[in-house]
């Protein structure tokens, strides 16, 4: 079984994906974490934009059940800083980098059942998924979530709510307007707005859809 969750930054898709993977015994793939890991590699090695593509074959990246490893090391908070987040968003528009990430995801999905979250998973990477969801929320809610997440992980670095709001707004524009595989609602996807929902309520809604009780839900086609 393949389940995809697409949506903008901070909509809750990663949190929901992890819970769904746990409930259905699936492998969870966080596509954003793969982009972040590549961005972390570029940043750590102080590579210029001109060096990005030529260095792709040198990146020892591997996706495991509990996250992404670089040179055998599992990365966590290192790839969640604002600097890496911004760089990951920018490099995701480079075709060669998208191909590398997509091939990693497809290789796993071809071998086992997965739930994958990202921005073009149901529309481009795994268009034949069994269930597709588009997770959305207001920018204000997403910025507040991001602020709280950064506080918990101690990576806030004195950023204000307004700065985070502006960063998310700019990232949305970048993701939605890029020429290659922009953020969009996949055909056949169920739209779930998490702005005023608790995690358990969103999970309940997704479970109802997967189990066939979807007559009361909006489907995009």
Secondary structure, DSSP 8 states (H G I E B T S, - for coil): -EEEEE--TTSSHHHHHHHHHHHHT-EEEEHHHHHHHHHHHHHHTT--HHHHGGGGGG--EEEETTEEEETTEE-SGGG-SHHHHHHHHHHTTSHHHHHHHHHHHHHHHTTS-EEEEESSIIIIITTT-SEEEEEE--HHHHHHHHHHHHHHTT--TT--HHHHHHHHHHHHHHHHH-SSS-----TT-EEEE-TT--HHHHHHHHHHHHTT--TTS-B--
